[in-house]
Each structure stands twice: as structure tokens, then as C-alpha cells.
Amino acid sequence: QAMGEQINKVVNVTIHYPEGIPNFVDFVSGKVNQVDVHIEVMPVSEELIGDYSNDNEFRVRFQSELNRLWNDKDDQLRALHKQK
């Protein structure tokens, strides 16, 4: 609640591994040949600033917007997967 008024941008990062999701050993042993990273700096709109803990209407709007972002991210990952 108090931090919401101080945050005016969000960094949205999507990471795609075209060869499949690697494990830690794959990373440290250099077996990960390609990683696609999409970074988007998004403004925080006024309607996403509110009292998540005590305002049910705000919470529903916030969750709806977050779900939309996750769906967009899923679409983006599906498109990247088809390109490989």
C-alpha cells in the first residue's frame, strides 16, 4: 500500500529457452546455447495503485490486470516456441 505510490514503473521480463528448460548443472557447465530475453519497462497506471489488502474491488481489478499480463506472456512464449 505505502510502496504502491512510490513505484511508477515495472520491469516485465520474459525468458525463453528454445532448447528446453535447463537445470542448474546445464547453466554452470555451459550447455545452454541460446536464451531469448524480452524486457519491457511498463508504466504503472493509476488504476493499479490502491489498497490491495482492504479494498476488494481494487484487488479484483489488480488480479485481472495481472492475469492479463500472464496470458500475454504465455502467448509470447508460445510464439517464440513456434519459431525455433
C-alpha positions, -999 to 999 in steps of 0.1 A, spaced: 0 0 0 26 26 10 51 14 -17 25 15 -44 25 53 -46 63 53 -49 65 28 -78 58 42 -112 73 16 -135 75 -22 -135 101 -43 -154 84 -72 -171 109 -99 -181 101 -130 -202 128 -157 -206 126 -184 -233 149 -214 -236 145 -227 -272 163 -259 -264 141 -267 -234 142 -256 -198 177 -261 -184 186 -272 -149 213 -256 -128 240 -280 -139 232 -272 -176 238 -235 -168 271 -239 -149 285 -265 -174 279 -242 -204 253 -264 -220 228 -236 -225 234 -224 -260 206 -199 -265 184 -178 -243 158 -154 -256 151 -125 -232 124 -99 -237 124 -69 -214 97 -43 -212 96 -14 -188 59 -7 -182 43 24 -165 21 17 -135 -13 31 -143 -33 50 -117 -59 22 -116 -33 -2 -104 -24 18 -73 -46 11 -43 -52 -8 -11 -48 -45 -21 -53 -57 15 -85 -39 23 -103 -29 -10 -120 -59 -26 -128 -41 -58 -93 -29 -62 -80 -64 -56 -102 -79 -83 -91 -52 -108 -54 -58 -99 -57 -96 -102 -75 -92 -135 -47 -70 -149 -20 -94 -136 -38 -123 -152 -39 -104 -185 -2 -99 -183 4 -136 -176 -18 -145 -206 2 -121 -228 34 -137 -215 21 -172 -223 11 -161 -258 46 -146 -263 63 -178 -252 41 -199 -275 50 -177 -304 88 -179 -295 85 -217 -292 69 -220 -327 98 -200 -342 126 -224 -331 
